[in-house]
């Protein structure tokens, strides 16, 4: 049971699975038709200048992540930091 809580998550995969619930990754192929993105700021993380994006599902009734991604502005467009939140209504919990 603990392995379900403390597992590695590959955000580069199109689908992210958490406790047997699948979510579309905000950086997946086709994610731009599911998520809405907002540029909120430019920040420096370490020595990297990054754009800070907030994202959420286009439709508030859809089951998807909301959160923040920080992408380098050096032309490589690397993910520097990510914060993913799952909606409460997803019913992802420890009760099985």
SULKALIN-V499986 format. One record per backbone hydrogen bond with DSSP energy under -0.5 kcal/mol. CO is the residue of the C=O (numbers start at 1). NH is the residue of the N-H. If there is no record, write none. Layout:
CO;NH  CO;NH
This chain:
1;4  1;5  2;5  2;6  4;19  5;7  9;11  10;13  14;25  16;18  16;23  18;21  21;18  23;16  24;65  25;28  28;31  30;33  31;34  31;35  34;58  36;56  38;40  38;54  41;52  43;45  43;50  44;46  45;48  48;45  49;73  50;43  51;53  51;71  52;40  52;41  53;69  54;38  55;67  56;36  58;60  59;62  62;64  66;85  67;55  68;83  69;53  69;71  70;80  70;81  71;51  78;72  78;80  81;70  83;68  85;66  87;90  88;91  91;93  94;96
